[in-house]
């Protein structure tokens, strides 16, 4: 078991390194395929031995080898979080195609979260890619539960769509609808319900704390994608158990 955790973590670190390239090049409208990695300050091409995920950042002291300009802390954070999400996928689903789908779904959602935090927007190509990945993946892997898959998507995406309509886009955007729809498809019903609930609770708690600390006002828009990611992870870890406990205690 430990052997597979190591494989998933290493794969996550490598994927996380690529995700950093995706984030930067999409922001700068550069090709994702062509061109070597280079320092954003001095434009010096980065050698392969300085591209080892997390380790190179630590060895270099968080600075470019050529110009000594600070390297964004985003790089090791994204790499480390991606490795953690890959390990989480193996923990929940074991060695299976479902864990592979989970790892890449969570990774893509992490990219979306970084964009939303930095730019307060989500590129349409990423939200549609997430939706397509979840839809095709869950149809192939859970074709025998297609009703639950579709219902999960409708519940998750429908709740967000309703809030977008009520607020006229002031609380959330259209991109959040597609992301929530994808998460619902991935989790299926009824786990999607817990995911939405956890997203709103975590968003409310963080928003209240930020307002209390005077870091945000009640009129400021708070990116919601980090809470959608949290809700997805929380549902993967505890959703079904909490739902079963609730049904057994209060309904059944």
C-alpha positions in Angstrom: 0.0 0.0 0.0 2.8 2.4 0.9 4.4 1.7 -2.5 1.3 2.9 -4.3 1.0 6.0 -2.1 4.6 6.9 -3.2 3.8 6.3 -6.8 0.7 8.5 -6.6 2.6 11.3 -4.7 5.4 11.3 -7.3 2.9 11.4 -10.1 1.1 14.3 -8.3 4.4 16.3 -8.0 5.1 15.9 -11.7 1.5 16.8 -12.7 1.6 19.7 -10.3 4.8 21.0 -12.0 3.0 20.9 -15.3 -0.1 22.6 -13.9 2.1 25.6 -12.9 3.2 25.8 -16.6 -0.5 25.7 -17.6 -1.5 28.4 -15.1 1.3 30.7 -16.2 1.0 30.2 -20.0 -2.8 30.5 -20.0 -2.4 33.8 -18.1 0.1 35.0 -20.7 -1.7 33.4 -23.7 1.4 31.3 -24.5 1.5 27.8 -26.1 1.1 24.9 -23.7 3.1 22.7 -26.0 6.0 24.7 -27.3 8.7 26.7 -25.6 10.9 26.0 -22.6 10.4 27.1 -19.0 12.1 30.4 -18.2 12.4 32.9 -15.4 9.6 35.4 -15.6 12.0 38.2 -14.6 15.2 37.7 -16.6 13.8 35.3 -19.2 16.7 32.8 -18.7 15.9 29.3 -19.7 15.6 27.1 -16.6 17.7 24.0 -16.6 16.1 20.6 -16.0 17.9 20.1 -12.7 16.1 23.3 -11.4 12.7 22.0 -12.3 12.4 19.2 -9.8 9.1 19.8 -8.0 9.4 21.3 -4.6 13.0 20.2 -4.1 14.5 22.7 -6.6 12.5 25.5 -4.9 14.0 24.6 -1.5 17.6 24.1 -2.8 17.5 27.5 -4.7 16.1 29.2 -1.6 13.0 30.3 -3.6 15.1 32.4 -6.0 16.1 32.2 -9.7 19.6 30.8 -10.1 20.5 33.4 -12.7 19.1 36.7 -11.5 18.2 35.8 -7.8 14.7 37.2 -8.3 12.1 35.5 -5.9 10.2 32.6 -7.4 6.5 32.7 -6.7 5.5 30.5 -3.7 2.6 29.4 -5.9 5.0 26.8 -7.6 5.7 24.6 -4.6 2.2 25.1 -3.2 0.5 23.9 -6.4 3.0 21.0 -6.7 2.5 19.9 -3.0 -1.2 20.2 -3.1 -1.4 18.2 -6.4 0.6 15.4 -4.8 -1.7 15.5 -1.8 -4.8 15.3 -4.0 -3.3 12.4 -5.9 -2.7 10.6 -2.5 -6.2 11.4 -1.4 -7.6 9.9 -4.6 -5.7 6.6 -3.9 -6.8 6.7 -0.3 -10.5 7.0 -1.2 -10.7 4.8 -4.4 -7.7 2.6 -4.2 -5.8 1.4 -7.3 -8.5 1.9 -9.9 -9.5 4.0 -12.9 -11.8 5.9 -10.5 -8.8 7.1 -8.5 -7.1 8.2 -11.8 -10.2 10.2 -12.8 -10.4 11.6 -9.3 -6.8 12.7 -9.3 -7.0 14.6 -12.6 -10.4 16.1 -11.8 -9.1 17.4 -8.5 -5.9 18.7 -10.2 -7.9 20.6 -12.9 -10.1 22.0 -10.2 -7.0 23.2 -8.4 -5.9 25.1 -11.5 -9.3 26.7 -11.6 -9.0 27.7 -8.0 -5.7 29.4 -8.5 -7.0 31.3 -11.5 -10.1 32.4 -9.5 -8.0 33.5 -6.5 -5.5 35.4 -8.7 -7.7 36.8 -11.4 -11.2 36.6 -9.9 -12.3 34.8 -13.1 -12.2 31.3 -14.5 -11.2 30.6 -18.2 -14.1 29.1 -20.0 -11.8 26.4 -21.5 -11.0 25.1 -18.0 -14.6 25.0 -16.7 -15.8 23.2 -19.9 -12.8 20.8 -19.7 -13.7 19.9 -16.1 -17.3 19.4 -17.1 -16.4 17.2 -20.1 -13.9 15.1 -18.0 -16.4 14.5 -15.2 -19.3 13.7 -17.7 -17.3 11.3 -19.9 -15.4 9.7 -17.0 -18.5 9.0 -14.9 -20.5 7.6 -17.8 -17.6 5.2 -18.6 -16.9 4.2 -15.0 -20.5 4.3 -13.6 -22.7 3.5 -16.5 -24.7 1.2 -14.3 -25.5 4.2 -12.0 -26.1 6.8 -14.7 -29.3 8.0 -13.1 -27.5 8.9 -9.9 -24.7 10.6 -11.9 -27.1 12.8 -13.8 -29.1 13.6 -10.6 -26.0 14.6 -8.8 -25.0 17.0 -11.5 -28.5 18.5 -11.6 -28.6 19.0 -7.9 -25.2 20.5 -7.5 -25.3 22.7 -10.7 -29.0 23.6 -10.2 -28.4 25.0 -6.7 -25.6 27.3 -8.0 -27.6 28.2 -11.1 -30.5 29.3 -8.9 -28.2 31.5 -6.7 -26.6 33.1 -9.9 -30.1 33.8 -11.2 -31.3 35.3 -7.9 -28.2 37.5 -7.4 -28.0 38.3 -11.1 -24.4 37.2 -11.1 -23.3 39.3 -8.1 -22.7 36.3 -5.8 -21.3 33.8 -8.3 -20.7 33.6 -12.0 -21.7 31.3 -14.8 -18.4 29.5 -14.5 -19.3 28.4 -11.0 -22.4 26.6 -12.5 -20.4 24.5 -14.8 -17.9 23.6 -12.1 -20.6 22.7 -9.6 -22.3 20.6 -12.3 -19.1 18.8 -13.0 -18.6 18.1 -9.3 -22.1 16.8 -9.0 -21.6 14.4 -11.9 -18.3 13.2 -10.4 -19.8 12.5 -6.9 -23.2 11.4 -8.1 -26.3 11.5 -5.9 -26.6 11.8 -2.9 -22.9 12.7 -2.2 -23.4 15.8 -4.3 -25.8 17.2 -1.7 -23.2 17.0 1.0 -20.6 18.7 -1.3 -22.9 21.7 -1.9 -23.7 21.9 1.8 -20.0 21.8 2.8 -19.1 24.4 0.2 -21.6 26.9 1.5 -20.8 26.3 5.2 -17.0 26.7 4.6 -17.6 29.8 2.4 -19.8 31.3 5.1 -17.3 30.6 7.9 -14.3 32.1 5.9 -16.4 35.1 4.7 -17.5 35.8 8.3 -13.9 35.6 9.6 -12.6 37.9 6.8 -15.3 40.5 7.5 -14.6 40.3 11.2 -10.9 40.9 10.5 -11.9 43.8 8.2 -10.1 42.1 5.3 -13.4 42.0 3.3 -16.6 43.9 3.4 -20.1 42.5 2.9 -20.1 44.0 -0.7 -16.9 42.3 -1.8 -17.0 39.2 -4.0 -15.3 36.2 -2.5 -14.1 33.6 -5.0 -16.3 30.5 -4.5 -14.2 27.9 -6.4 -11.9 27.2 -3.3 -15.0 26.2 -1.4 -16.3 24.1 -4.2 -13.0 22.2 -4.1 -13.2 21.9 -0.3 -16.8 20.6 -0.6 -15.7 18.0 -3.1 -12.8 16.8 -0.9 -15.0 16.8 2.2 -17.7 14.7 0.4 -15.1 12.2 -0.8 -13.8 11.7 2.7 -16.9 11.9 4.9 -19.9 12.6 2.7 -21.4 9.1 2.4 -20.8 8.3 6.1 -22.4 11.5 7.3 -25.4 11.0 5.0 -25.8 7.4 6.2 -25.6 8.6 9.8 -28.2 11.3 9.2 -30.6 9.0 7.4 -30.3 6.4 10.1 -30.7 8.7 13.0 -33.4 11.1 11.8 -35.3 9.5 8.9 -35.0 5.7 8.8 
